[in-house]
Amino acid sequence: MNVLAIDTSGPVCGVAVMTAEGIRFACAVQNKRTHSVNLMPMIDAGLRATGLTLQDMDRLACTVGPGSFTGVRLGVSTLKGLAHGCGKPCAGVNALEALAAGAGAFPGVVCPIQDARAGQVYGAAFRCTAEGAAPVRLMPDAPLKLEDYVQALLPLAGEGEAFLFLGDGMPVHRARLQELLGTRAVFAAPARAFLNPASVAQLAALAEETVDYLALQPLYLRAPNAQRNRKLVEAAHAQ
């Protein structure tokens, strides 16, 4: 199966191309350029490097969230446009699941977290027992205060089992996680700490169902700041 996968849900912009032979191209960058500047040249580079075209793809995939509102919208909108133009089906991939998939096999609970600001994280929990297999979900995605997230994790682990943290929320909250969990808090090495676009391609290839470009939708765990601010203004005017 040929898959073009993109990720713009967090600080890293990523593109991967996967075929029946495996990952043929993977590129991830975090630089001073915005995702809107990086993304299309990276897609073009991936297709050129593999000698493939959009028409050669069996499905197009992107992370649909949770994550940065602007980043998720950019990735979903870009994929919609590409899929509409080439008539290919889409696969939406959960960003936290893709983070977990990149952790590899781990004998404990895998805890992908994204920084949601104000002391909160977008978090979930998985078990990853085999390389290349889809992670097994233990809790749904949720926007939580870090302390509440840790409390939700504790019942999911066996006695003494470790918790592996990764994602852009990891460095932000590392010190506090060590305070809360002590030696049970384990932190992914740099090569596995970010969302690898190859994991997006892998999960998209495993997906049993696809959707057309019209049905592809972003996954938001809370309303965008602009929408929340508008409601505050409307409530103030109503008083």
VEXPA-826329 format. One record per residue (C-alpha): chain; x, y, z. Coordinates in nm, 2 decimals. Layout:
N
+-----+--------+--------+--------+
| mol |      X |      Y |      Z |
+-----+--------+--------+--------+
|   A |      X |      Y |      Z |
...
+-----+--------+--------+--------+
//
This chain:
239
+-----+--------+--------+--------+
| mol |      X |      Y |      Z |
+-----+--------+--------+--------+
|   A |   0.00 |   0.00 |   0.00 |
|   A |   0.13 |   0.35 |  -0.10 |
|   A |   0.06 |   0.62 |   0.16 |
|   A |   0.15 |   0.98 |   0.18 |
|   A |   0.14 |   1.11 |   0.54 |
|   A |   0.18 |   1.45 |   0.68 |
|   A |   0.18 |   1.59 |   1.04 |
|   A |   0.15 |   1.96 |   1.14 |
|   A |  -0.02 |   1.90 |   1.47 |
|   A |   0.27 |   2.02 |   1.68 |
|   A |   0.60 |   2.21 |   1.66 |
|   A |   0.75 |   1.96 |   1.42 |
|   A |   0.64 |   1.95 |   1.06 |
|   A |   0.66 |   1.60 |   0.91 |
|   A |   0.61 |   1.42 |   0.58 |
|   A |   0.65 |   1.05 |   0.51 |
|   A |   0.59 |   0.82 |   0.21 |
|   A |   0.53 |   0.45 |   0.26 |
|   A |   0.50 |   0.17 |   0.01 |
|   A |   0.48 |  -0.21 |   0.04 |
|   A |   0.86 |  -0.20 |   0.08 |
|   A |   0.83 |   0.01 |   0.39 |
|   A |   0.90 |   0.38 |   0.47 |
|   A |   1.06 |   0.52 |   0.15 |
|   A |   1.09 |   0.88 |   0.27 |
|   A |   1.06 |   1.06 |   0.60 |
|   A |   1.14 |   1.41 |   0.69 |
|   A |   1.07 |   1.61 |   1.00 |
|   A |   1.18 |   1.97 |   1.07 |
|   A |   1.14 |   2.22 |   1.35 |
|   A |   1.29 |   2.55 |   1.24 |
|   A |   1.20 |   2.92 |   1.23 |
|   A |   0.98 |   2.87 |   0.93 |
|   A |   0.61 |   2.81 |   0.97 |
|   A |   0.44 |   2.48 |   0.87 |
|   A |   0.27 |   2.67 |   0.59 |
|   A |   0.61 |   2.75 |   0.44 |
|   A |   0.77 |   2.41 |   0.50 |
|   A |   0.49 |   2.16 |   0.42 |
|   A |   0.44 |   2.18 |   0.04 |
|   A |   0.81 |   2.17 |  -0.04 |
|   A |   0.85 |   1.87 |   0.19 |
|   A |   0.56 |   1.69 |   0.02 |
|   A |   0.72 |   1.77 |  -0.32 |
|   A |   1.06 |   1.65 |  -0.20 |
|   A |   0.91 |   1.32 |  -0.08 |
|   A |   0.74 |   1.25 |  -0.41 |
|   A |   1.05 |   1.34 |  -0.61 |
|   A |   1.28 |   1.13 |  -0.39 |
|   A |   1.06 |   0.82 |  -0.43 |
|   A |   0.97 |   0.88 |  -0.79 |
|   A |   0.60 |   0.86 |  -0.70 |
|   A |   0.31 |   1.09 |  -0.77 |
|   A |  -0.02 |   1.16 |  -0.58 |
|   A |  -0.19 |   0.93 |  -0.83 |
|   A |   0.03 |   0.64 |  -0.72 |
|   A |  -0.10 |   0.67 |  -0.36 |
|   A |  -0.36 |   0.44 |  -0.23 |
|   A |  -0.45 |   0.68 |   0.05 |
|   A |  -0.34 |   1.02 |   0.19 |
|   A |  -0.31 |   1.07 |   0.56 |
|   A |  -0.27 |   1.34 |   0.82 |
|   A |  -0.29 |   1.39 |   1.19 |
|   A |  -0.63 |   1.54 |   1.27 |
|   A |  -0.54 |   1.63 |   1.63 |
|   A |  -0.53 |   1.69 |   1.91 |
|   A |  -0.27 |   1.96 |   1.88 |
|   A |  -0.22 |   2.32 |   1.77 |
|   A |  -0.54 |   2.46 |   1.63 |
|   A |  -0.36 |   2.64 |   1.35 |
|   A |  -0.14 |   2.34 |   1.28 |
|   A |  -0.42 |   2.09 |   1.27 |
|   A |  -0.63 |   2.31 |   1.04 |
|   A |  -0.34 |   2.36 |   0.81 |
|   A |  -0.27 |   1.98 |   0.78 |
|   A |  -0.63 |   1.89 |   0.73 |
|   A |  -0.70 |   2.16 |   0.48 |
|   A |  -0.39 |   2.07 |   0.28 |
|   A |  -0.48 |   1.70 |   0.27 |
|   A |  -0.84 |   1.79 |   0.17 |
|   A |  -0.71 |   1.99 |  -0.12 |
|   A |  -0.46 |   1.72 |  -0.24 |
|   A |  -0.72 |   1.44 |  -0.20 |
|   A |  -0.98 |   1.64 |  -0.39 |
|   A |  -0.74 |   1.71 |  -0.67 |
|   A |  -0.62 |   1.35 |  -0.72 |
|   A |  -0.94 |   1.17 |  -0.62 |
|   A |  -0.78 |   0.96 |  -0.34 |
|   A |  -0.93 |   0.86 |  -0.01 |
|   A |  -0.81 |   1.01 |   0.32 |
|   A |  -0.71 |   0.86 |   0.66 |
|   A |  -0.72 |   1.08 |   0.97 |
|   A |  -0.47 |   0.97 |   1.23 |
|   A |  -0.49 |   1.06 |   1.60 |
|   A |  -0.18 |   1.26 |   1.69 |
|   A |  -0.14 |   1.11 |   2.04 |
|   A |  -0.17 |   0.76 |   1.90 |
|   A |   0.09 |   0.84 |   1.64 |
|   A |   0.32 |   0.96 |   1.92 |
|   A |   0.27 |   0.64 |   2.11 |
|   A |   0.33 |   0.43 |   1.80 |
|   A |   0.67 |   0.59 |   1.76 |
|   A |   0.78 |   0.49 |   2.11 |
|   A |   0.84 |   0.13 |   2.01 |
|   A |   0.78 |  -0.16 |   2.25 |
|   A |   0.78 |  -0.06 |   2.61 |
|   A |   0.70 |  -0.27 |   2.92 |
|   A |   0.48 |  -0.02 |   3.09 |
|   A |   0.23 |   0.26 |   3.01 |
|   A |   0.31 |   0.49 |   2.72 |
|   A |   0.20 |   0.85 |   2.79 |
|   A |   0.20 |   1.09 |   2.50 |
|   A |   0.15 |   1.45 |   2.61 |
|   A |   0.12 |   1.78 |   2.42 |
|   A |   0.15 |   2.11 |   2.60 |
|   A |  -0.19 |   2.27 |   2.62 |
|   A |  -0.05 |   2.57 |   2.82 |
|   A |  -0.18 |   2.70 |   3.15 |
|   A |  -0.05 |   2.39 |   3.33 |
|   A |  -0.26 |   2.16 |   3.11 |
|   A |  -0.17 |   1.88 |   2.87 |
|   A |  -0.35 |   1.70 |   2.59 |
|   A |  -0.29 |   1.35 |   2.71 |
|   A |  -0.38 |   0.98 |   2.66 |
|   A |  -0.23 |   0.65 |   2.76 |
|   A |  -0.14 |   0.33 |   2.56 |
|   A |   0.03 |   0.00 |   2.58 |
|   A |   0.29 |  -0.07 |   2.31 |
|   A |   0.40 |  -0.43 |   2.32 |
|   A |   0.52 |  -0.49 |   1.97 |
|   A |   0.71 |  -0.29 |   1.71 |
|   A |   0.49 |  -0.21 |   1.41 |
|   A |   0.16 |  -0.28 |   1.58 |
|   A |  -0.10 |  -0.02 |   1.66 |
|   A |  -0.09 |   0.10 |   2.02 |
|   A |  -0.36 |  -0.03 |   2.25 |
|   A |  -0.55 |   0.26 |   2.40 |
|   A |  -0.60 |   0.27 |   2.78 |
|   A |  -0.77 |   0.61 |   2.82 |
|   A |  -0.93 |   0.86 |   2.59 |
|   A |  -0.77 |   1.18 |   2.48 |
|   A |  -0.84 |   1.45 |   2.73 |
|   A |  -0.73 |   1.81 |   2.81 |
|   A |  -0.63 |   1.79 |   3.18 |
|   A |  -0.42 |   1.97 |   3.44 |
|   A |  -0.10 |   1.78 |   3.47 |
|   A |  -0.18 |   1.66 |   3.82 |
|   A |  -0.52 |   1.53 |   3.72 |
|   A |  -0.36 |   1.36 |   3.42 |
|   A |  -0.12 |   1.18 |   3.64 |
|   A |  -0.40 |   1.07 |   3.88 |
|   A |  -0.58 |   0.92 |   3.58 |
|   A |  -0.27 |   0.73 |   3.48 |
|   A |  -0.20 |   0.56 |   3.81 |
|   A |  -0.48 |   0.30 |   3.80 |
|   A |  -0.37 |   0.19 |   3.45 |
|   A |  -0.03 |   0.05 |   3.55 |
|   A |   0.07 |  -0.25 |   3.74 |
|   A |   0.26 |  -0.23 |   4.07 |
|   A |   0.59 |  -0.07 |   4.00 |
|   A |   0.54 |  -0.03 |   3.63 |
|   A |   0.69 |   0.28 |   3.47 |
|   A |   0.53 |   0.55 |   3.27 |
|   A |   0.70 |   0.66 |   2.94 |
|   A |   0.64 |   1.02 |   2.85 |
|   A |   0.70 |   1.17 |   2.51 |
|   A |   0.57 |   1.46 |   2.30 |
|   A |   0.62 |   1.84 |   2.31 |
|   A |   0.47 |   1.85 |   2.66 |
|   A |   0.74 |   1.63 |   2.80 |
|   A |   1.02 |   1.89 |   2.84 |
|   A |   0.78 |   2.15 |   2.96 |
|   A |   0.65 |   1.93 |   3.24 |
|   A |   0.94 |   1.70 |   3.30 |
|   A |   1.04 |   1.83 |   3.64 |
|   A |   0.69 |   1.82 |   3.78 |
|   A |   0.64 |   1.46 |   3.65 |
|   A |   0.95 |   1.36 |   3.83 |
|   A |   0.81 |   1.51 |   4.15 |
|   A |   0.48 |   1.33 |   4.11 |
|   A |   0.60 |   0.99 |   4.00 |
|   A |   0.97 |   0.97 |   4.10 |
|   A |   1.16 |   0.69 |   3.93 |
|   A |   0.84 |   0.56 |   3.77 |
|   A |   0.86 |   0.85 |   3.53 |
|   A |   1.07 |   0.76 |   3.22 |
|   A |   1.14 |   1.00 |   2.94 |
|   A |   1.18 |   0.91 |   2.58 |
|   A |   1.51 |   0.97 |   2.41 |
|   A |   1.53 |   1.26 |   2.16 |
|   A |   1.49 |   1.03 |   1.86 |
|   A |   1.16 |   0.90 |   1.99 |
|   A |   1.03 |   1.20 |   2.18 |
|   A |   0.87 |   1.38 |   1.88 |
|   A |   0.59 |   1.28 |   1.65 |
|   A |   0.75 |   1.08 |   1.36 |
|   A |   0.56 |   1.12 |   1.03 |
|   A |   0.66 |   0.75 |   0.96 |
|   A |   0.43 |   0.66 |   1.25 |
|   A |   0.14 |   0.85 |   1.08 |
|   A |   0.20 |   0.66 |   0.76 |
|   A |   0.21 |   0.33 |   0.95 |
|   A |  -0.12 |   0.38 |   1.13 |
|   A |  -0.28 |   0.51 |   0.82 |
|   A |  -0.19 |   0.19 |   0.64 |
|   A |  -0.33 |  -0.02 |   0.92 |
|   A |  -0.66 |   0.18 |   0.93 |
|   A |  -0.95 |  -0.04 |   0.82 |
|   A |  -1.16 |   0.26 |   0.69 |
|   A |  -1.09 |   0.57 |   0.49 |
|   A |  -1.30 |   0.88 |   0.42 |
|   A |  -1.34 |   1.11 |   0.13 |
|   A |  -1.20 |   1.46 |   0.15 |
|   A |  -1.53 |   1.61 |   0.25 |
|   A |  -1.56 |   1.39 |   0.56 |
|   A |  -1.21 |   1.45 |   0.69 |
|   A |  -1.25 |   1.66 |   1.00 |
|   A |  -1.01 |   1.80 |   1.27 |
|   A |  -1.02 |   1.67 |   1.62 |
|   A |  -1.04 |   1.94 |   1.88 |
|   A |  -1.04 |   1.86 |   2.25 |
|   A |  -1.15 |   2.22 |   2.34 |
|   A |  -1.27 |   2.52 |   2.16 |
|   A |  -1.01 |   2.75 |   2.00 |
|   A |  -0.91 |   3.06 |   2.20 |
|   A |  -1.09 |   3.29 |   1.95 |
|   A |  -1.42 |   3.11 |   2.00 |
|   A |  -1.38 |   3.11 |   2.38 |
|   A |  -1.29 |   3.48 |   2.38 |
|   A |  -1.59 |   3.56 |   2.17 |
|   A |  -1.82 |   3.38 |   2.41 |
|   A |  -1.67 |   3.58 |   2.70 |
|   A |  -1.73 |   3.90 |   2.51 |
|   A |  -2.09 |   3.81 |   2.43 |
|   A |  -2.15 |   3.71 |   2.79 |
|   A |  -2.01 |   4.05 |   2.91 |
|   A |  -2.23 |   4.24 |   2.66 |
|   A |  -2.54 |   4.04 |   2.78 |
|   A |  -2.50 |   4.16 |   3.13 |
+-----+--------+--------+--------+
//
